[in-house]
Amino acid sequence: MATLSRTPPAEIRRRLRKEVNYGCPICRSPFLTWHHFDPPWPQCHAHKEEGIIALCPTCHQQAEGGAYTNQDLHELKAKHILEPPLGSLPWHIKSALINFGGNFFFAQSATIFSVRAACQEVFSMRIDKSGYLKLNARIWNSKNALVLRLIENDIVSYLENIGDLECTAQARKLSVVSKENDARFSLEFRRANPDEAIPNSSKLFHKTVLDKAPGLARRVDSDLKLRSGILIDADGLVPTIAMEIAVHGPGFSIDTTMKGIVLDLTGLGYDRAVMTSKFVGEHAFKLNFGNEKTGYRELVHLGSE
């Protein structure tokens, strides 16, 4: 007989996050776990939602140790919390492999990664004074209202526009969905073996292309292995960040899947485009508009600076 997981089902977790307004009701950390207190997990091995509360790992351990009575925890569940959650991504990295819409970019001190549209910064990574990467993001819904911001790794949420916000306890994943489900943003972080993390030719080219050019796969894989050495950290692993996004700005929207990037620029008088080409390494896709007389203005930038 299968053992019931201590982690509640996804729908219960979603309601428990919303109940505490997406942050620990004691300290407001957004990195949440699930404390079964009435009855305790060892007594029931069941997910009775009325007796479970979302807490950060530290407050969870304190609650397990008896720091709070059941009455205290029931009162916390019933409390209408208005303060937004407060937290910061703890990813202490000097470089990363970015998977953005199935396109792979090398982000390191010399080639910082950014996403911009119509001169509006959507996402960027920069180097701080200690030489570590800092993440910044602005996620708008279709009404151009902010749903979430990252400011130098600090998570700033706009609760009135959030439908769900999830920050896993190990801080490996951050995801947010707008209340109208018209915007989303997710970052998933891991440190992986280089052989698993670095994309190979089979991920980048269709089989028919590789069949027509037998030597292509060998050359591409050799080049990527050589150039990706800059990403390997002191533990011999490659920090990777997989990003998915659906964001709206003044006159534009950007939507990604793991197969491509959809750019809708119709609000600026341009066409809607679907990008399925693979950008790998220290590269960027840039699109400018204007002319020599009036000057050129950046329309889209994806990738390294």
N, C-alpha and C positions, 0 to 999 in steps of 0.2 A: 504493500500500500504506500502510495507516495506521501511524503511528509509535506504538510502545508507550510508554505514559505511565510516567514515572519513579516515580509514586506506586503502590505495590503495591495489589493488589485488597483489598477491604474485609476479607475473612476473614483474609488474611495480616496486615493492619494490626492487627486485633483480637488475634491471637496474639502479635504483637510487643509490643503494649502490655502484655499480661498477663505476658509474659516478664520485663519490667523492673518489674513491679508498678506500672504506670501512671505512671512518672516516669523521667526521664533517669537512667541508672545511675551517672552521674558527679556530677551536681549536684542531682538529684531534682526538677527542674522538670517540671511535668506537660504543658508545651507541646512536643509531640513532632514530629520529622521522621524520615525513613527513610534511613539511611546504608548504601549498598551498598559493602561493603569487600572481599569475597572471593567473586568478583572485583569490582573497581570497576565502577561503572555504565558508563563509556565503553568498557570492554573487552567487556562482555557484553550490555548492554541486555536483561537478564532479571532476573526476581524469584526468585532462589534464596534461600529463606528462611533457610537455615543461614548465609548470608553477608550478612545484613542485620541491622542493630541500630537500635532506636529511640533517638534522641538529641534533646536540645533544639537549637534552631537554632545557639546559640553553640558548644556542644560538637561539633555536626555540622561546623561550619566548621573548628574546630580539628582534628577527625579528618581532614577532607579535606586539611588542610595537613600531615598527617603526624605529628600530635602523639601518635598511638597506633599501635602495631604491630597487625598482624592477630591476633597471639596475645593482645595485650591485649584486643582487642574480643571475641574468642571467649571469653575468660575472663569478661568482663563479661556476655556472653549466658548463660553457664552459672552465674553467681553467683546465689544465692538471696537476693534483697534483701527485707529485712523493713521497712525504714523507709518510711513513707508519703510520697507525693510532696508537695512544698511549692511553692506558687505563689500568685499574687494576680492577679485580673482587672485589667487596666490601663485600663479604660474610664474616661477622664477627662471626664465629662460633667456638665452642670448640669441637664439635663432629658432626658426620653425619652418616646417613644410606646411604650406597652406593648401587645402583642397577647397576651392571655391567653384561651385557649380561644375564639378568634374574636371576643372582645370587646376594644375598644380603650379605653385609659385614658391620660390625660395625667399624667405624673409630673414634677413640678417643685417648686421650693422651697416653694410654698404648698400643694401638694396631693400629699403623698407617697403612694406606692402600697404597699398591703400586702394579704396574704392570711392570714386567721386562721380557725380552726375550734375550737369548744369552748375558747376562750381560749388556744389554742396557736398561736403564730406560725409559719407555714409559710414565708412569704417577705415581705420588706419592703425598701424603699429609704428611706434617710434622708440628710440633708444633714450633711456634716462641717464642721469649723471653717473650711475654705477655700471652702465653698459648693458642694462637689461631691457627687454622689450616691454612696452606699455601699450595697452589696447584702448582705443577710443571708438565709439560708435554712436550714431543717432538713428533711431528707428521711428519713422513716422507712419501713421495710418493713412487711409485714403483721403481723410479730411485734413491732412498735413499737421495733425496733432501728434506730439511726441508720446511714444509708448514706453520707451526705455532709452537710457543713455549709458555708455561706458565712458568714464572720464579717468584716464590714467589707471585703468583696471578697477576703479570704483564703480559699483552698480547703482545707478540712479533710476528709480522706477516712478512711473506716473500712474498711480493706482486707478484713477478715474477712467483710464483708457486700456487697462489690462484685463484680458480674459483669463489668462493663466501665466504664471511665472514659476519656473522650476530651476532650482540650483541643487544639484545632487550633493549629498553629504561629503563625498570625497572631492568635491569641486572639480569634477572631470567634465561636467556638462552644465551649460547655462542655456535655457530656452525660454522664449516669451512669445505669447500669442495675443493679439489685440482683442478687445472686447467684441468687435464686429467680425473677427476672424479674417480681416483684410490685410493684416500685416503679421509677419513672424520673423523670428531671428533665433538662430541656435549656433552655439559654439561647442564643439566636443574636443577635449584635449586628451592626449595620451602620449606616452613615450614608448616608441616601438623599435623592434629590431630593424636595422637598416634594410635587410632583405625584404621585410614585410612593408615597410613604410614607403620606400622609394618606388615610384611607379615604373613599370617596365613597358616595353613596347606593346605587349598584348593589351594593356590598358589604354594605350594612346592611339593605336591604329587598328582599323578593321582588318580581319583576317585576310580579306582579298588583297589588301594593300601589301601586307607582309608576304603573301604568296608570290606577288608579282616582283617584289624586291627582296630576294632571299638574304642579302647582306645588310638590309636596313635595320633589322631587329638587333643584330650583333653590334652595329655601330652606335645605335641609340642607347642600348643598355650599357655599353662600355662608357659612353660619354656621361650618362647620368650618374653612374657609379663613381666616376672620377670627380665630377662637379659637386655631387651631394655630400662629399666628405666634410664640407664646411658646416653641415647641419648636425653632425654627430657630437653629442655632448660628452662630458667627462665620464659618464657611465657606459659609453659606447652605444647609446640609444639616440633615436631621432625624435625630437619633440614635434608632434603633428597637431594641427588644428583643422578640423573639418567644419566648414561654415555653410549654412543655408540661410537664405534671406528672402523676404518679400517686403519691400519697403517702398514708400511713396514719397515723392518730394514735389516741389512746385513744378508741375508740367511733366513729370517723368515717374516711372516706376521701374524697379529692378526686381526680378524674380529668378531664383535659382532652383534647379533640381540637380541631382548628381550626374545628369547627362548634359546639362547645358545652362546657359544664362539667357534670360529673356529681357531685353531692353525695350521698354515702351516709351518712346519719345514723342508721341503724337501730340501731347499737350504743348510741345515746343515747336510744332510744325514739321516734325521729322517722322520717319517711318518707325514701325515696330520691327525689331530685329531679334533673331534667335541665333545665339552663338554656340556652336557645338564643336568648334575647333579646340585643340588641346594646346594650352600655353604651358610650357614647362620650363622651370628654371628662373633666371633673373630677367624676366621679360615683362612687358606691359602692352596692353591694348589701349590705344589712345585715338580719340576721334575729336577733331576740332572743326569749328565752322567759322565762316567769315571769308575775307579775301585780303589780298595784299594792301589794298587801299584803306580799308576800314580796320584791318588787323584781324587776327584770329583769336577765337575764344574757345576754351576747353569745353567740350560737350560731355565726353565720357572718358574716364581713366580707370583702368583695372590692372593692378599688378604693381611692379616695382617702380620706385621713383627714378 
